[in-house]
């Protein structure tokens, strides 16, 4: 009895457990079905949300990018708009030639500005330019309403360009001033319809950078700049933001399926177009990749778990990809692609923050700025190739990053320019320590392509807030100190001192005056005779550039030619020289005319068409002209240089190699091109009297020239002994003060006429 009861109880218990299991299974199945439906619905919704989030993030990125382009354009304009000279040129009378060149040509070619207008504060227009050329003032009517609204908007608080420290009155209007006591520029930007197309418009004040009295009793003028949303800008936007197929569509156009967009709205709310691109849609990708797993999950619990896990992973990956895309775009915007270092924009943000932190008394010491420049970097590029120059930049960046303390902030501004930021105590002592540390880093040679490359650097140092609390001013002073280090022989550092500002100001004034002298034809040419060593007869002349300044007097070429090379004036200066010499000498009696060419002229892509045009314009016989080039031109062994020289030969010009023996002399480039003559540098001639080695070198150069069928000219002959020694060495031609100094055009023409008359009478 007891066993039967136990058996029946066990059977009943198993039945109850079986029934319970069935209900649990049924409930689980129904729960799985319900949960599956809910999961599918939630998953479908999440994919749509992912697509919406991706589109929203893209729209925010594009809107910030357009705002950043507008702000960058205003900052780039400040070098010209915040300048005493600009105020003087625009009020009370507008200097038409000056504004056409600077607001028209310069802004169009350097800042990609398609249209610009000089506008008074009351909205009246004083100048208009389109594609770099002067345009009718009536063109302003197309954008007047938007420009006037932006001018009013720029006068609101927070529209200043710079750090505000106080307030003042200008023409009865409150105006914010900076730490230097000068009024801060104001600016605003937006979107406008220009010529029927959307464009970025900015307005910025024309302000003095030193003399506030130049404003007088009037409010500042404004420059209204318009940059069309051209394909070049759209391609750059697509590259920076990692977008595809960026395009402009009409404001009322149909939005293509699958494309993201933002409306382009003016300040008044008018829609002038749609900025569209191919949207990233992670949703369909998620559905396509996880659908098989979701179907399996409905039948099996493990499938549900696996499918859920994959869904979560995919969602996270999508979010991470979007974050990584935005982070990469942000990184690209703030870092230099070649070196990986922060760029100028990133550096200025950090410098501004450090100065503000220092002004509040947070953190130790001062903020030091060190401007570093590789010496003779152009020589490295020209002699070894640009790929070696690029590798040198990368290795310098790596050495700076590894050797300097972790707290230093290192940036590359472009080319061979690096800028370092350091927080330290000690003022001048700390600046000296920083300068010596930078100099020490460059003492070890760099190994590039198996070669040891020994280079040096120059460094300029400033520090704030002692010298300035303004980031731009602090950087400018470091740049001035760098320029002084270059002047003193390079391979050294200099701390900024206030007396340096005067020399830089003089250089800038001379650059402006030289630009004006070229434009106004205020330069002149002198001619130094080249004579035969045997009879002392004049065989030709070398044309020499002269600048007689109305206030500074005669300015040496050794002073203004480097300024022209560094400021981009060398090519127009060289073309002016060719045109003047060809015009003045085309009707001279038969004699050679030698003209020096700058390496920058020869390397210019349009040099051959330019000299061909000057030749056709002046009508001179090219066979009478000897073009002199320096050895540095031949350092670039590219096909371009050889092709240019051969084409000049084909046109009829003869080519002379100037200053032979002091640069990078090499027999290889003497073989690569058949020069008509070589000119021995004056340093050999001036030492030839008492230096036997100089005599031997002189003889060797002359023998080399004769062997290669070249005439040899000795420069700088000043004594009779020198004349006899260079004649004994075999030089056919000489020039120097022993015979003649450089003379004006009229005297040179009279000299050759007298010589020809004597020869006629003698015959």
Buried (B, 14 or more C-beta within 10 A) or exposed (E): EEEEEEEEEEEEEEEEEEEEEEEEEEEEEEEBEEBBEEBBEEBEEBBEEBBEBBBEBBBEBBEBBBEEBBBEBBBBBBEBBBBBBBBBBBBEEBBEEBBBBBBBBBBBEEBBBBBBBBBBBEBEBBBBBBEBEBBEBEBBEBBBBBBBBBBBBBBEEEBBBBBEBEEEEBEEEEBBBBBBEBBBBBBBBBBBBBEEBBBBBBBBBBBBBEEBEBBEEEBBBBBBBBBBBBEEBBEBBBEBBBBEEBBBBEBEEEEEEEBBBBBBBBBEEBBBBBBBBBBBBBBEBBBEEBEEBBEBBBEEEEBBEBBBEBBEEBBEEBBEEBEEBBEEBBEBBBBBEEBEBBBBBBBBEBBBEBBBEBBEEEEEBBBBBBBBBBBBBBBBBBBBBEEBBBBBBBBBBBBBBEEBEEEBBBBBBEEBBBBBBBBBEBBEEBBBBBBEBBBEBBEEEBEBEEEEBEBEBBBBBBBBBEBBBBBBBBBBBBBBBBBBBBBEEBBBBBBBEEEBEEEBEEBEEBBEBBBEBBEEEBBBBBBBBBBBBEEEEBBBBBBBBBBEBEEEEEBEEEEBBEBBBEBEBBBBBBBBBBBBBBBBBEEBEEBBBBBBBBBBBBBBEEBBEBBBEBBEEBEBEBEBBBBBBBBBBBBBBEEEBBEBBEBBBEBEBBBBBBBBBEBEBEEEBBEEBEBBBBBBBBBBBBBBEEEEEBBEBBBEBBEBBEEEEBBBBBBBBBBEEBBEBBBEBBBBBBBBEBBBEBBEBEEBBEBBEEBBEEEEEEE
